[in-house]
Amino acid sequence: MTATLLDGKALANQLREEVAEKVADFIENNGTVPCLAAVLVGDDPASEIYVRNKQKACERVGIESRLHRLSAQTSQDELLALIAKLNKDTSVHGILVQLPLPKGIHEKRVLDAVHPLKDVDAFHPENVGRIAQGRPRFLPCTPHGVQQLLVRNGIPIGGSHVVVIGRSEIVGKPMAMMLVQRGDGADATVSICHSRTRDLPAITRLADILIVAIGRAKFVTGDMVKPGAVVVDVGMNRTDEGLFGDVDFEAVREVASRITPVPGGVGPLTIAMLLENTLEAARLQAAGG
Ligand code: NAP
């Protein structure tokens, strides 16, 4: 069997077109342009590229983007003061703090300081709690992109056994939490694996849908996958030989029924979902919270 590709790039284009239409409607009805403020601290080249791509994507769908660039020497208090200012600024609807932050800045303290209604990355404990309780305000961008990729490709999630490898706050944990909820696009039986999991291949071979977010190039091999499974590779590992996912694509595509490529799989969807969240933040604030 050779797996069919799950095309994240095409879906991201479609989602962006949908957001652009909704943004135009929002502006017409409210007279307000949704605005995302990005905060970039330091000069990490990868972060610069990520922020630039997010800004470009905003502009393409009619969302205003503002960049607040701070030097690597910025203190935590200075950063918290900027967040407080953006929280109060009614012309800013979403706040994005690009990670990682320089050493010496307590990441959680900064992320916790973002107002929950402007927390378009869905990192604030209030928003994480709402996801856990099945009444989300925002969905975290990468897991939401994965969920949309599954739903819009007609992959049955309800009743399926989903195995998530990785338990990060950004991908693994919220991914599992979202798919175990009641309702459409969820209702899965979910297993979460991590570096302390005993006999990982025995568990991954049970997966109808295997979602991998660990950050190790080509870690998942063909013998770890059940024939016919759907494999979603969140990994983005830059090596001397190029960019690779966490899945050994060539081997696993011979076993799986559907598989995401890297690049062109999950990556483009993350930004599309950020646009969706920024629009939702603007809607919530226009409606008074
Ligand atoms: P992370 O915070 O480093 O977490 C990695 C997780 O993988 C941890 O839970 C870790 O377990 C687990 N793990 C590591 N080695 C393992 C092993 N040998 N067996 C089983 N589990 C193992 O990473 P992340 O932020 O979730 O990112 C994961 C990957 O996704 C990275 O390549 C990242 O670049 C990529 N990513 C892509 C996007 C996108 O838009 N496409 C977005 C975010 C992240 P422990 O908890 O036990 O340490």
Residues whose N, C-alpha, C, O or C-beta is under 5 A from the ligand:
A	BS01	NAP	T142 G166 R167 S168 I170 V171 G172 C193 H194 S195 R196 A213 I214 G215 V234 G235 M236 N237 V266 G267 T270
